Amino acid sequence: MTILVFITLLLLVLYAALIAFYHWNWKALAIQDEIPSNFTPALKISVLIPARNEAFTIRACLESYLKQSYPFELRECIVIDDHSEDNTAAIVREYANQGIKLIRLADKLPGLPLNSYKKKALETGIAEASGELILTTDADCILPPDWILQHVFYQQKTGACFISGPVKIRRGTSWLTHFQALDFISLQGITGASISKGFHAMSNGANLSYLKAAFLDVNGFEGIDQLASGDDMLLHQKIAARFPGKSAYLKSKKAIVETTAMPDITSFLQQRIRWASKARTYQESQLKWVLLLVYLLNLLLLILLISGFFMQKLWWIALPAILIKTLIEWPFMIRVGAFFGYSRLVTFFPFYQPLHIIYTVAAGTFGQFGTYQWKGRQVR
């Protein structure tokens, strides 16, 4: 048990250094909000929205797209319906005369089942896209009015091949929604910090842009289509490896995409297990080591906490260690929360620490074994 305690404390020191690194680089990453008045948009873009059974959310998403400030003649929107069993496709057709195109994946694929329908949906949409820059989002998202303009300006300014944009979960009233919102912005802070220093690639498909030429140059999703997840991070890693130094994080409050929280614990865990399932396929060793450090630290803290029921003196190790972990993360969360407008929510962050430890271990463990349910499908 002494060895277990020693390893836990050692991991805690390494974790403190890691969070300090993320905190410093998030702080150093400049915010882009104002675009020069003399900037004239000239880049043709294509917005891709893969959708499956999104009848309750896709109308709001499309309405937010139609309110974009980017010139109408320089943009197109393609919704790829992934075998929806509700009236998602019918709703999209209502917008046909407003420049929104519908592609039914069922019309493009043979009857054979796939494990990665979302990647196939995006691949199909990109094949028919006329834009030089591809922007992707999800059908349950709300886009801010300057979303496209912010991406285009930043791409023209930096010359980036791949841009990861900010995403936050819409704040609700339940404790589960609050927990998801806090967990999500922590990942966003890590994403921005890591990309800005070229430490490792991270991204979320709810807010991405990349050059179509770069996508084609790396042969799209070829080689990474064995998992249902990974249309964002695995593609990002491919493009980052092919075009070093050409990835960027768009730290702009005017580019924050809002998405919905999972409605219950089961769907939340299924989502996080889906995300964790791609970890073993990551090509970047830095990211693998980071994930291993985070997983092992949380696992050992959980073991110490549970062991305390049988050997109560271990609680004198576990509880202070959890408190230290919380204090390590809190300043970082305060800074990230301020950017996303969640400063008040961050005050509740310490109370969610035990739940965060449990879910991290659960998602990390089950993500590497077995199958899971997603969008009504059993996938791996």
C-alpha contacts under 8 A as a table, 3 or more apart, distances in Angstrom:
res1	aa1	res2	aa2	distance
1	M	4	L	4.99
1	M	5	V	6.33
2	T	5	V	5.15
2	T	6	F	6.18
3	I	6	F	5.02
3	I	7	I	6.13
4	L	7	I	5.24
4	L	8	T	6.18
4	L	300	L	7.53
5	V	8	T	5.08
5	V	9	L	6.27
5	V	317	I	7.50
6	F	9	L	5.23
6	F	10	L	6.17
7	I	10	L	5.01
7	I	11	L	6.10
8	T	11	L	5.16
8	T	12	L	6.12
8	T	297	L	6.30
8	T	300	L	6.21
8	T	301	L	7.17
9	L	12	L	4.92
9	L	13	V	6.38
9	L	321	A	7.65
10	L	13	V	5.22
10	L	14	L	6.46
11	L	14	L	5.04
11	L	15	Y	5.96
11	L	293	L	6.94
11	L	296	L	7.95
11	L	297	L	5.98
12	L	15	Y	4.94
12	L	16	A	6.13
12	L	297	L	6.86
12	L	321	A	7.79
12	L	325	K	7.13
13	V	16	A	5.12
13	V	17	A	6.49
14	L	17	A	5.19
14	L	18	L	6.31
15	Y	18	L	4.97
15	Y	19	I	6.20
15	Y	293	L	7.22
15	Y	294	V	7.38
16	A	19	I	5.29
16	A	20	A	6.11
16	A	325	K	7.71
16	A	328	I	6.00
17	A	20	A	5.10
17	A	21	F	6.22
18	L	21	F	5.08
18	L	22	Y	6.40
19	I	22	Y	5.02
19	I	23	H	5.96
19	I	328	I	7.14
19	I	329	E	6.71
19	I	332	F	7.45
20	A	23	H	5.01
20	A	24	W	6.05
20	A	332	F	7.93
21	F	24	W	5.34
21	F	25	N	6.28
22	Y	25	N	5.31
22	Y	26	W	6.01
22	Y	189	G	7.43
22	Y	190	I	5.89
22	Y	193	A	5.25
22	Y	194	S	6.84
22	Y	332	F	7.89
23	H	26	W	5.25
23	H	27	K	6.16
23	H	189	G	7.91
23	H	193	A	7.32
23	H	331	P	7.97
23	H	332	F	5.23
24	W	27	K	5.18
24	W	28	A	6.18
24	W	193	A	7.90
25	N	28	A	4.88
25	N	29	L	6.09
25	N	193	A	4.86
25	N	194	S	7.61
25	N	196	S	7.23
25	N	197	K	7.31
26	W	29	L	5.22
26	W	189	G	6.35
26	W	190	I	7.59
26	W	192	G	6.22
26	W	193	A	4.56
26	W	336	V	7.83
27	K	30	A	7.68
27	K	335	R	7.62
29	L	192	G	7.68
29	L	193	A	7.25
29	L	196	S	6.86
29	L	251	K	7.42
30	A	251	K	6.98
31	I	251	K	5.11
31	I	252	S	5.52
31	I	253	K	7.83
32	Q	35	I	7.82
32	Q	250	L	7.33
32	Q	251	K	5.97
32	Q	252	S	4.82
32	Q	253	K	7.73
33	D	150	Q	7.74
33	D	252	S	5.20
33	D	253	K	6.41
33	D	254	K	6.06
35	I	39	F	7.11
35	I	150	Q	7.70
35	I	153	F	7.40
36	P	39	F	5.53
39	F	153	F	7.87
41	P	70	Y	7.60
41	P	71	P	7.61
41	P	149	L	7.72
41	P	152	V	7.59
41	P	153	F	7.71
42	A	74	L	7.19
43	L	74	L	6.67
43	L	131	G	7.78
43	L	132	E	6.94
43	L	133	L	7.48
43	L	152	V	7.20
44	K	74	L	4.67
44	K	75	R	5.80
44	K	130	S	7.53
44	K	131	G	4.68
44	K	132	E	5.68
44	K	133	L	6.73
45	I	74	L	6.34
45	I	75	R	4.92
45	I	76	E	6.57
45	I	130	S	7.44
45	I	131	G	4.08
45	I	132	E	5.74
45	I	133	L	4.77
45	I	134	I	5.94
45	I	135	L	7.23
46	S	75	R	5.78
46	S	76	E	4.95
46	S	77	C	5.80
46	S	78	I	7.28
46	S	129	A	6.00
46	S	130	S	6.67
46	S	131	G	4.77
46	S	132	E	7.51
46	S	133	L	6.34
46	S	134	I	5.04
46	S	135	L	6.08
47	V	75	R	7.50
47	V	76	E	6.12
47	V	77	C	4.62
47	V	78	I	6.15
47	V	134	I	6.05
47	V	135	L	4.67
47	V	136	T	5.68
47	V	137	T	7.63
48	L	77	C	6.02
48	L	78	I	5.01
48	L	79	V	5.94
48	L	80	I	7.45
48	L	122	L	7.00
48	L	125	G	6.59
48	L	126	I	7.75
48	L	134	I	7.19
48	L	135	L	6.15
48	L	136	T	4.88
48	L	137	T	6.64
49	I	77	C	7.66
49	I	78	I	6.27
49	I	79	V	4.69
49	I	80	I	6.19
49	I	122	L	7.90
49	I	136	T	6.08
49	I	137	T	5.54
49	I	138	D	5.54
49	I	139	A	6.04
50	P	79	V	5.75
50	P	80	I	4.70
50	P	81	D	6.14
50	P	82	D	6.87
50	P	118	K	6.62
50	P	121	A	6.07
50	P	122	L	6.55
50	P	137	T	7.78
50	P	138	D	6.37
50	P	139	A	6.77
51	A	54	E	6.16
51	A	58	I	7.99
51	A	79	V	6.90
51	A	80	I	6.06
51	A	81	D	5.02
51	A	82	D	5.77
51	A	84	S	7.55
51	A	88	T	7.70
51	A	138	D	7.04
51	A	139	A	5.63
52	R	81	D	5.96
52	R	82	D	4.95
52	R	83	H	6.40
52	R	84	S	4.74
52	R	85	E	7.79
52	R	88	T	7.36
52	R	375	K	7.09
53	N	84	S	4.72
53	N	85	E	6.00
53	N	86	D	5.57
53	N	87	N	7.56
53	N	88	T	6.02
53	N	375	K	7.62
54	E	57	T	5.44
54	E	58	I	5.59
54	E	84	S	7.83
54	E	86	D	7.74
54	E	88	T	5.71
54	E	139	A	6.44
54	E	140	D	7.00
55	A	58	I	5.81
55	A	59	R	7.39
55	A	86	D	6.51
55	A	87	N	5.82
55	A	88	T	4.49
55	A	91	I	7.18
56	F	59	R	7.34
57	T	60	A	5.82
57	T	61	C	6.63
57	T	139	A	6.47
57	T	140	D	5.01
57	T	141	C	7.75
58	I	61	C	4.93
58	I	62	L	6.15
58	I	88	T	7.28
58	I	91	I	7.90
58	I	92	V	7.91
58	I	139	A	4.97
58	I	140	D	5.95
58	I	141	C	7.97
59	R	62	L	5.20
59	R	63	E	6.12
59	R	91	I	7.02
59	R	92	V	7.67
60	A	63	E	5.08
60	A	64	S	6.24
60	A	140	D	7.92
60	A	141	C	7.92
60	A	142	I	6.79
61	C	64	S	5.23
61	C	65	Y	6.41
61	C	139	A	5.98
61	C	140	D	6.36
61	C	141	C	5.58
61	C	142	I	5.11
61	C	143	L	6.91
62	L	65	Y	4.95
62	L	66	L	6.28
63	E	66	L	5.12
63	E	67	K	6.53
64	S	67	K	5.23
64	S	68	Q	6.88
64	S	142	I	5.93
64	S	143	L	5.36
64	S	144	P	6.94
64	S	145	P	7.07
65	Y	68	Q	5.45
65	Y	143	L	6.35
65	Y	145	P	7.65
67	K	145	P	5.79
68	Q	144	P	7.45
68	Q	145	P	4.47
68	Q	146	D	5.98
68	Q	147	W	7.05
68	Q	148	I	6.97
69	S	145	P	5.74
69	S	146	D	5.60
69	S	148	I	7.66
69	S	149	L	6.90
70	Y	74	L	7.47
70	Y	75	R	7.48
70	Y	146	D	7.16
70	Y	148	I	6.22
70	Y	149	L	5.53
71	P	74	L	5.52
71	P	75	R	6.90
72	F	75	R	5.55
72	F	76	E	7.75
73	E	76	E	7.97
75	R	131	G	7.30
76	E	99	G	6.52
76	E	100	I	6.77
76	E	101	K	7.96
76	E	131	G	7.63
77	C	99	G	6.88
77	C	100	I	5.00
77	C	101	K	6.19
78	I	100	I	5.95
78	I	101	K	4.76
78	I	102	L	5.91
78	I	103	I	7.17
78	I	125	G	6.63
78	I	129	A	7.70
79	V	92	V	7.47
79	V	100	I	7.31
79	V	101	K	6.14
79	V	102	L	4.99
79	V	103	I	6.18
79	V	125	G	7.75
80	I	102	L	6.02
80	I	103	I	4.72
80	I	104	R	5.84
80	I	105	L	6.43
80	I	121	A	5.84
80	I	122	L	7.40
80	I	124	T	7.87
80	I	125	G	6.53
81	D	84	S	6.31
81	D	88	T	7.42
81	D	89	A	6.33
81	D	102	L	7.17
81	D	103	I	6.11
81	D	104	R	4.86
81	D	105	L	5.84
81	D	121	A	7.62
82	D	104	R	6.62
82	D	105	L	5.35
82	D	106	A	7.07
82	D	117	Y	7.04
82	D	118	K	7.44
82	D	121	A	6.70
83	H	104	R	7.19
83	H	105	L	6.44
83	H	106	A	5.90
84	S	87	N	7.34
84	S	88	T	6.45
84	S	89	A	7.35
85	E	88	T	7.96
86	D	89	A	7.95
87	N	90	A	5.15
87	N	91	I	6.36
88	T	91	I	5.32
88	T	92	V	6.44
89	A	92	V	5.13
89	A	93	R	6.27
89	A	102	L	7.35
89	A	104	R	7.77
90	A	93	R	5.15
90	A	94	E	6.72
91	I	94	E	5.36
91	I	95	Y	7.46
92	V	95	Y	5.57
92	V	96	A	7.12
92	V	100	I	7.47
92	V	101	K	7.83
92	V	102	L	6.55
93	R	96	A	5.21
93	R	101	K	7.78
93	R	102	L	6.75
94	E	97	N	7.61
95	Y	98	Q	5.24
95	Y	99	G	7.00
95	Y	100	I	5.71
95	Y	101	K	7.95
96	A	99	G	5.73
96	A	100	I	5.15
96	A	101	K	6.03
96	A	102	L	7.73
97	N	100	I	7.23
103	I	125	G	7.50
104	R	107	D	5.53
104	R	108	K	7.08
105	L	108	K	5.13
105	L	109	L	6.28
105	L	121	A	6.45
105	L	124	T	7.80
106	A	109	L	5.56
106	A	110	P	7.69
109	L	112	L	7.82
114	L	117	Y	6.10
115	N	225	D	7.66
115	N	226	Q	6.51
115	N	227	L	6.24
115	N	228	A	5.40
115	N	379	V	5.95
115	N	380	R	6.79
116	S	119	K	5.63
116	S	120	K	6.54
116	S	225	D	6.00
116	S	226	Q	6.76
116	S	227	L	5.91
116	S	228	A	4.08
116	S	229	S	7.04
117	Y	120	K	5.01
117	Y	121	A	6.04
117	Y	228	A	6.98
118	K	121	A	4.92
118	K	122	L	6.25
118	K	228	A	7.25
118	K	229	S	8.00
118	K	231	D	7.26
119	K	122	L	5.17
119	K	123	E	6.02
119	K	221	F	6.89
119	K	225	D	6.95
119	K	228	A	7.76
119	K	231	D	5.61
120	K	123	E	4.96
120	K	124	T	6.01
121	A	124	T	5.16
121	A	125	G	6.22
122	L	125	G	5.00
122	L	126	I	6.05
123	E	126	I	5.17
123	E	127	A	6.24
123	E	220	G	7.25
123	E	221	F	7.62
124	T	127	A	5.23
124	T	128	E	6.80
125	G	128	E	5.37
125	G	129	A	6.05
126	I	129	A	4.83
126	I	134	I	7.59
126	I	212	K	7.49
131	G	134	I	6.52
131	G	212	K	7.51
132	E	211	L	5.96
132	E	212	K	5.55
132	E	213	A	7.28
133	L	209	S	6.65
133	L	210	Y	5.74
133	L	211	L	4.56
133	L	212	K	5.69
134	I	209	S	5.32
134	I	210	Y	5.34
134	I	211	L	5.99
134	I	212	K	5.98
135	L	148	I	7.88
135	L	207	N	7.33
135	L	208	L	5.55
135	L	209	S	4.23
135	L	210	Y	6.73
136	T	205	G	6.32
136	T	206	A	6.39
136	T	207	N	5.96
136	T	208	L	5.29
136	T	209	S	6.33
137	T	141	C	6.93
137	T	205	G	5.89
137	T	206	A	3.97
137	T	207	N	5.24
137	T	208	L	6.92
138	D	141	C	5.55
138	D	205	G	7.11
138	D	206	A	5.09
140	D	259	T	5.98
140	D	260	T	6.39
141	C	206	A	7.11
141	C	257	V	6.58
141	C	258	E	5.47
141	C	259	T	4.44
141	C	260	T	6.91
142	I	257	V	5.92
142	I	258	E	5.20
142	I	259	T	6.52
143	L	147	W	6.31
143	L	255	A	7.77
143	L	256	I	7.49
143	L	257	V	5.17
143	L	258	E	6.82
144	P	147	W	5.32
144	P	254	K	6.43
144	P	255	A	6.21
144	P	256	I	6.73
144	P	257	V	6.45
145	P	148	I	7.83
145	P	254	K	7.79
146	D	149	L	5.13
146	D	150	Q	5.90
146	D	254	K	6.16
146	D	255	A	6.56
147	W	150	Q	5.35
147	W	151	H	6.45
147	W	254	K	6.57
147	W	255	A	4.67
147	W	256	I	7.55
147	W	257	V	7.90
148	I	151	H	5.21
148	I	152	V	6.17
148	I	255	A	7.94
149	L	152	V	5.19
149	L	153	F	6.04
150	Q	153	F	5.32
150	Q	154	Y	6.09
150	Q	252	S	7.67
150	Q	254	K	7.31
150	Q	255	A	6.27
151	H	154	Y	5.24
151	H	155	Q	6.05
151	H	163	I	7.64
151	H	209	S	7.06
151	H	250	L	7.29
151	H	255	A	7.66
152	V	155	Q	5.11
152	V	156	Q	6.12
153	F	156	Q	5.15
153	F	157	K	5.99
154	Y	157	K	4.92
154	Y	158	T	5.97
154	Y	159	G	7.91
154	Y	250	L	7.13
155	Q	158	T	5.31
155	Q	159	G	5.22
155	Q	160	A	5.39
155	Q	161	C	7.60
155	Q	163	I	7.49
156	Q	159	G	5.42
156	Q	160	A	7.75
159	G	246	K	7.03
160	A	163	I	6.60
160	A	210	Y	7.91
160	A	246	K	4.50
160	A	247	S	5.44
160	A	248	A	6.28
161	C	210	Y	5.37
161	C	211	L	5.40
161	C	214	A	6.41
161	C	239	I	7.57
161	C	243	F	7.40
161	C	246	K	5.37
161	C	247	S	6.09
162	F	208	L	7.60
162	F	209	S	5.92
162	F	210	Y	4.30
162	F	211	L	6.78
162	F	236	H	6.98
162	F	239	I	7.22
162	F	240	A	7.74
162	F	246	K	6.62
162	F	247	S	4.86
162	F	248	A	6.45
163	I	208	L	5.84
163	I	209	S	5.15
163	I	210	Y	6.12
163	I	247	S	5.84
163	I	248	A	4.87
163	I	249	Y	5.59
163	I	250	L	6.61
164	S	202	M	7.75
164	S	203	S	5.40
164	S	204	N	7.03
164	S	207	N	6.38
164	S	208	L	4.90
164	S	209	S	6.69
164	S	247	S	7.91
164	S	248	A	6.36
164	S	249	Y	4.86
164	S	250	L	6.20
165	G	203	S	7.67
165	G	204	N	7.79
165	G	207	N	4.94
165	G	208	L	5.67
165	G	209	S	7.88
165	G	249	Y	5.92
165	G	250	L	4.98
165	G	251	K	7.00
165	G	255	A	6.80
165	G	256	I	7.03
165	G	257	V	7.91
166	P	188	Q	6.58
166	P	207	N	6.58
166	P	249	Y	7.88
166	P	250	L	6.80
166	P	251	K	6.64
166	P	252	S	7.39
166	P	253	K	7.94
166	P	255	A	6.58
166	P	256	I	4.87
166	P	257	V	6.39
167	V	185	I	7.60
167	V	188	Q	7.08
167	V	204	N	7.68
167	V	206	A	6.94
167	V	207	N	6.57
167	V	256	I	5.30
167	V	257	V	4.76
167	V	258	E	5.83
167	V	259	T	7.15
168	K	181	A	6.66
168	K	184	F	6.53
168	K	185	I	6.23
168	K	256	I	6.90
168	K	257	V	6.38
168	K	258	E	5.09
168	K	259	T	6.24
168	K	340	F	7.17
169	I	177	T	8.00
169	I	180	Q	7.24
169	I	181	A	5.07
169	I	184	F	7.00
169	I	258	E	5.56
169	I	259	T	4.89
169	I	260	T	5.50
169	I	261	A	5.89
170	R	181	A	7.23
170	R	258	E	5.81
170	R	259	T	5.99
170	R	260	T	5.77
170	R	261	A	6.96
171	R	177	T	6.54
171	R	178	H	6.45
171	R	181	A	6.66
172	G	177	T	5.72
172	G	178	H	6.81
173	T	177	T	6.90
173	T	178	H	7.32
174	S	177	T	5.33
174	S	178	H	6.43
175	W	178	H	5.05
175	W	179	F	6.11
176	L	179	F	5.05
176	L	180	Q	6.20
176	L	264	D	7.44
176	L	265	I	7.49
177	T	180	Q	5.13
177	T	181	A	6.09
177	T	261	A	5.86
177	T	262	M	7.50
177	T	263	P	7.87
178	H	181	A	5.07
178	H	182	L	6.25
178	H	345	L	7.27
179	F	182	L	5.27
179	F	183	D	6.14
179	F	352	Y	6.70
180	Q	183	D	5.07
180	Q	184	F	5.90
180	Q	261	A	6.64
181	A	184	F	5.13
181	A	185	I	6.33
181	A	261	A	7.56
182	L	185	I	5.44
182	L	186	S	6.32
182	L	337	G	8.00
182	L	345	L	7.56
182	L	346	V	6.97
182	L	349	F	7.16
183	D	186	S	5.25
183	D	187	L	6.54
184	F	187	L	5.22
184	F	188	Q	6.36
185	I	188	Q	4.74
185	I	189	G	6.15
185	I	333	M	7.97
185	I	336	V	6.81
185	I	337	G	6.91
185	I	340	F	7.51
186	S	189	G	5.17
186	S	190	I	6.38
186	S	333	M	6.41
186	S	336	V	7.08
187	L	190	I	5.10
187	L	191	T	6.03
188	Q	191	T	4.88
188	Q	192	G	6.20
189	G	192	G	5.30
189	G	193	A	6.14
189	G	336	V	5.86
190	I	193	A	5.16
190	I	194	S	5.91
191	T	194	S	5.35
191	T	195	I	6.07
191	T	201	A	7.41
191	T	202	M	5.23
191	T	203	S	6.49
191	T	249	Y	7.65
192	G	195	I	5.42
192	G	196	S	6.02
192	G	249	Y	5.38
192	G	250	L	7.87
192	G	251	K	7.33
193	A	196	S	5.36
193	A	197	K	6.62
194	S	197	K	5.52
194	S	198	G	5.99
194	S	199	F	4.93
194	S	200	H	5.53
194	S	201	A	6.83
194	S	202	M	7.52
195	I	198	G	4.89
195	I	199	F	6.24
195	I	200	H	6.14
195	I	201	A	5.78
195	I	202	M	6.99
195	I	247	S	6.74
195	I	248	A	5.99
195	I	249	Y	6.23
196	S	199	F	7.77
196	S	248	A	6.24
196	S	249	Y	6.51
198	G	201	A	7.28
198	G	245	G	6.85
198	G	247	S	7.85
199	F	286	Q	7.05
200	H	284	E	6.71
200	H	286	Q	6.31
200	H	287	L	5.81
201	A	233	M	6.81
201	A	236	H	6.35
201	A	237	Q	5.84
201	A	240	A	7.26
201	A	284	E	7.94
201	A	287	L	7.78
202	M	232	D	7.97
202	M	233	M	5.44
202	M	236	H	7.13
202	M	237	Q	8.00
203	S	208	L	7.41
203	S	232	D	5.84
203	S	233	M	5.37
203	S	236	H	7.20
204	N	207	N	6.12
204	N	208	L	6.87
204	N	232	D	5.68
204	N	233	M	7.02
205	G	208	L	5.77
205	G	231	D	6.89
205	G	232	D	5.03
206	A	257	V	7.18
206	A	259	T	7.64
207	N	257	V	6.51
208	L	232	D	7.81
210	Y	214	A	7.12
210	Y	215	F	7.28
211	L	214	A	5.19
211	L	215	F	6.49
212	K	215	F	5.06
212	K	216	L	6.27
213	A	216	L	5.16
213	A	217	D	5.99
214	A	217	D	4.90
214	A	218	V	6.43
214	A	239	I	6.77
215	F	218	V	5.58
215	F	219	N	6.38
215	F	220	G	5.00
215	F	239	I	7.23
216	L	219	N	4.88
216	L	220	G	5.52
217	D	220	G	7.44
218	V	238	K	6.67
218	V	239	I	6.54
218	V	242	R	7.15
219	N	222	E	5.76
220	G	235	L	7.31
221	F	224	I	5.44
221	F	225	D	5.83
221	F	231	D	7.47
221	F	235	L	6.53
222	E	225	D	6.23
223	G	226	Q	7.38
224	I	227	L	6.87
224	I	230	G	7.45
224	I	234	L	6.79
224	I	235	L	7.79
225	D	228	A	7.20
227	L	230	G	6.94
227	L	277	S	7.79
227	L	278	K	6.80
227	L	380	R	6.06
228	A	274	R	7.63
228	A	379	V	6.56
228	A	380	R	6.28
229	S	274	R	6.24
229	S	275	W	6.35
229	S	277	S	7.48
229	S	278	K	6.51
230	G	233	M	5.39
230	G	234	L	4.90
230	G	235	L	6.92
230	G	275	W	7.63
230	G	278	K	6.41
231	D	234	L	6.22
231	D	235	L	5.89
232	D	235	L	5.44
232	D	236	H	6.00
233	M	236	H	4.83
233	M	237	Q	6.14
234	L	237	Q	5.14
234	L	238	K	6.40
234	L	282	Y	6.76
235	L	238	K	5.09
235	L	239	I	6.28
236	H	239	I	5.22
236	H	240	A	5.92
237	Q	240	A	5.00
237	Q	241	A	6.02
237	Q	282	Y	7.71
237	Q	283	Q	7.03
237	Q	284	E	7.41
238	K	241	A	5.28
238	K	242	R	6.30
239	I	242	R	5.06
239	I	243	F	5.85
240	A	243	F	5.09
240	A	244	P	5.31
240	A	245	G	7.18
240	A	246	K	6.72
240	A	247	S	6.28
241	A	244	P	5.74
243	F	246	K	5.63
243	F	247	S	7.95
244	P	247	S	7.48
250	L	255	A	7.55
251	K	255	A	7.75
252	S	255	A	5.26
252	S	256	I	6.83
253	K	256	I	5.46
253	K	339	F	7.13
253	K	340	F	7.18
256	I	340	F	7.88
261	A	268	F	7.99
262	M	265	I	7.55
262	M	267	S	5.89
262	M	268	F	5.14
263	P	267	S	6.85
263	P	268	F	7.36
264	D	267	S	5.63
264	D	268	F	6.18
265	I	268	F	5.00
265	I	269	L	6.10
266	T	269	L	5.28
266	T	270	Q	6.17
267	S	270	Q	4.94
267	S	271	Q	6.11
268	F	271	Q	5.16
268	F	272	R	6.34
269	L	272	R	5.09
269	L	273	I	5.91
269	L	359	Y	7.58
269	L	363	A	6.60
270	Q	273	I	5.09
270	Q	274	R	6.09
270	Q	372	Y	6.43
270	Q	373	Q	6.51
270	Q	374	W	7.00
271	Q	274	R	5.09
271	Q	275	W	6.39
271	Q	374	W	7.41
272	R	275	W	4.96
272	R	276	A	6.11
272	R	363	A	5.85
272	R	367	G	7.90
273	I	276	A	4.97
273	I	277	S	5.99
273	I	363	A	4.69
273	I	364	G	6.89
273	I	366	F	6.27
273	I	367	G	4.48
273	I	372	Y	7.54
274	R	277	S	5.19
274	R	278	K	7.43
274	R	367	G	6.35
274	R	372	Y	7.20
274	R	374	W	7.97
275	W	278	K	6.24
275	W	279	A	7.76
275	W	367	G	7.48
276	A	279	A	5.51
276	A	363	A	6.41
276	A	364	G	5.78
276	A	367	G	4.85
276	A	368	Q	7.18
277	S	280	R	7.24
277	S	364	G	7.92
277	S	366	F	7.95
277	S	367	G	4.20
277	S	368	Q	5.37
277	S	369	F	7.93
277	S	380	R	7.71
278	K	281	T	5.52
278	K	282	Y	6.91
278	K	367	G	7.83
279	A	282	Y	5.52
279	A	288	K	7.18
279	A	368	Q	7.98
280	R	288	K	7.70
280	R	368	Q	7.64
282	Y	285	S	7.64
282	Y	287	L	7.56
282	Y	288	K	6.97
284	E	287	L	5.59
284	E	288	K	6.60
285	S	288	K	5.05
285	S	289	W	6.22
286	Q	289	W	5.26
286	Q	290	V	6.23
287	L	290	V	5.02
287	L	291	L	6.15
288	K	291	L	5.19
288	K	292	L	6.09
289	W	292	L	5.01
289	W	293	L	6.07
290	V	293	L	5.16
290	V	294	V	6.25
291	L	294	V	5.16
291	L	295	Y	6.01
292	L	295	Y	5.12
292	L	296	L	5.97
293	L	296	L	5.34
293	L	297	L	6.05
294	V	297	L	5.36
294	V	298	N	6.27
295	Y	298	N	5.36
295	Y	299	L	6.01
295	Y	360	T	6.78
295	Y	361	V	6.23
295	Y	364	G	6.76
296	L	299	L	4.94
296	L	300	L	6.04
297	L	300	L	5.32
297	L	301	L	6.18
298	N	301	L	5.09
298	N	302	L	6.12
298	N	357	I	5.35
298	N	358	I	7.63
298	N	360	T	6.99
298	N	361	V	6.41
299	L	302	L	5.13
299	L	303	I	6.17
299	L	357	I	7.59
299	L	361	V	5.78
300	L	303	I	4.93
300	L	304	L	6.09
301	L	304	L	5.15
301	L	305	L	6.08
301	L	318	A	6.04
301	L	321	A	7.53
301	L	322	I	7.14
301	L	357	I	7.77
302	L	305	L	4.98
302	L	306	I	6.13
302	L	357	I	6.95
302	L	358	I	7.01
303	I	306	I	5.23
303	I	307	S	5.91
304	L	307	S	4.99
304	L	308	G	6.15
304	L	314	L	6.26
304	L	315	W	7.11
304	L	317	I	7.59
304	L	318	A	5.53
305	L	308	G	5.27
305	L	309	F	7.55
305	L	314	L	7.30
305	L	315	W	6.21
305	L	318	A	5.51
305	L	319	L	7.41
306	I	309	F	5.82
306	I	310	F	7.82
307	S	310	F	5.43
307	S	311	M	6.02
307	S	312	Q	7.65
307	S	314	L	6.87
308	G	311	M	4.74
308	G	312	Q	4.41
308	G	313	K	6.62
308	G	314	L	4.96
308	G	315	W	5.09
308	G	318	A	7.97
309	F	312	Q	5.81
311	M	314	L	5.95
311	M	315	W	7.98
312	Q	315	W	5.60
312	Q	316	W	7.70
313	K	316	W	5.49
313	K	317	I	7.44
314	L	317	I	5.16
314	L	318	A	6.15
315	W	318	A	4.80
315	W	319	L	5.55
316	W	319	L	5.97
316	W	320	P	6.51
317	I	320	P	5.77
317	I	321	A	6.09
318	A	321	A	5.12
318	A	322	I	6.14
319	L	322	I	5.14
319	L	323	L	6.18
320	P	323	L	4.92
320	P	324	I	6.08
321	A	324	I	5.04
321	A	325	K	6.16
322	I	325	K	5.00
322	I	326	T	6.20
322	I	353	Q	7.75
323	L	326	T	5.07
323	L	327	L	6.26
324	I	327	L	5.04
324	I	328	I	6.11
325	K	328	I	5.07
325	K	329	E	6.37
326	T	329	E	5.24
326	T	330	W	5.93
326	T	350	P	6.15
326	T	353	Q	6.86
327	L	330	W	5.24
327	L	331	P	7.34
328	I	331	P	7.00
328	I	332	F	7.85
329	E	332	F	5.48
329	E	333	M	6.20
330	W	333	M	4.94
330	W	334	I	6.08
330	W	349	F	7.45
330	W	350	P	7.74
331	P	334	I	5.04
331	P	335	R	6.42
332	F	335	R	5.34
332	F	336	V	6.25
333	M	336	V	5.12
333	M	337	G	5.66
333	M	346	V	6.72
334	I	337	G	5.09
334	I	338	A	6.17
334	I	343	S	6.39
334	I	346	V	6.23
335	R	338	A	5.27
335	R	339	F	6.73
336	V	339	F	5.31
336	V	340	F	6.58
337	G	340	F	5.19
337	G	341	G	6.00
337	G	342	Y	4.69
337	G	343	S	5.03
337	G	345	L	7.83
337	G	346	V	6.33
338	A	341	G	5.09
338	A	342	Y	5.81
338	A	343	S	4.96
339	F	342	Y	7.60
340	F	343	S	7.97
342	Y	345	L	5.17
342	Y	346	V	6.31
343	S	346	V	5.24
343	S	347	T	7.01
344	R	347	T	5.58
344	R	348	F	7.82
345	L	348	F	5.80
345	L	349	F	7.25
346	V	349	F	4.99
347	T	350	P	7.46
348	F	351	F	5.72
348	F	352	Y	7.15
349	F	352	Y	5.54
349	F	353	Q	6.89
350	P	353	Q	5.36
351	F	354	P	7.36
352	Y	355	L	5.38
352	Y	356	H	6.13
353	Q	356	H	4.99
353	Q	357	I	6.29
354	P	357	I	5.21
354	P	358	I	6.42
355	L	358	I	5.19
355	L	359	Y	6.13
356	H	359	Y	5.25
356	H	360	T	5.98
357	I	360	T	5.27
357	I	361	V	6.40
358	I	361	V	5.39
358	I	362	A	6.17
359	Y	362	A	4.95
359	Y	363	A	5.88
360	T	363	A	5.39
360	T	364	G	5.88
361	V	364	G	5.17
361	V	365	T	5.97
362	A	365	T	5.26
362	A	366	F	6.06
363	A	366	F	5.38
363	A	367	G	5.54
364	G	367	G	5.29
364	G	368	Q	6.86
365	T	368	Q	5.82
365	T	369	F	7.13
366	F	369	F	5.24
366	F	370	G	7.05
367	G	370	G	7.61
370	G	380	R	6.98
371	T	378	Q	6.61
371	T	379	V	5.64
371	T	380	R	4.71
372	Y	378	Q	5.66
372	Y	379	V	5.68
372	Y	380	R	6.38
373	Q	376	G	6.23
373	Q	377	R	5.43
373	Q	378	Q	4.65
373	Q	379	V	6.26
374	W	377	R	5.23
374	W	378	Q	6.52
374	W	379	V	7.02
